[in-house]
């Protein structure tokens, strides 16, 4: 995700050239042959200019990042519900703000929206806070924080919302590590579809993976107002084996798939 890589993706340097995430958007480059992804990240192959190399989930395990905040702490069943929206500033947009404002308006339970945006430093934080204050009643916008401080504040929330159309990955795992349930919006491109894949890996209800903005708002309102359902969804997250779902695997499967491409030349 640097200018150098963008430039290299335009050049034919080898007989077989592949990309993967970091960024999961198609390159639209004639020099790139394949896009390698876990199979459950692939929503629609029509979203790619490359041939999709859909690999077993085990082929692309993630690397853990250590933290000290405890999981599974008691959550509120009444009173104000704190809703977290973690994500980079570039993922926040008017459609997200409008959906969050609608959630606040429609929820019967008092809510606090807490934005935790990566990249919100200095003027970027000041401008984001101004825009959010105009669009979402009572929302709070944190500046970018050191990871431990961010996790500590995130742990005080009751549920999370994933931004759209570009969803979360690292931030979603942060929420799962703290036992938080959430809502995401599915889409055909992997940067949208991966959210639902992450939810499915730990067995969260399909209702939390919205197909439309209206479903996203409705699921968020239900998760806010229905304490029993929120507790059941939170228990699924708290009991999930995150190591098995995201960190375990066999990277040798990835190497084998690439070697097969090299041998066949396609």
Beta strands, then each sheet from edge to edge (+ up, - down):
strand 1: 18-19
strand 2: 34-38
strand 3: 51-55
strand 4: 81-88
strand 5: 111-118
strand 6: 140-142
strand 7: 159-161
strand 8: 181-185
strand 9: 209-210
sheet 1: 1+ 2+ 3+
sheet 2: 6+ 5+ 4+ 7+ 8+ 9+
end
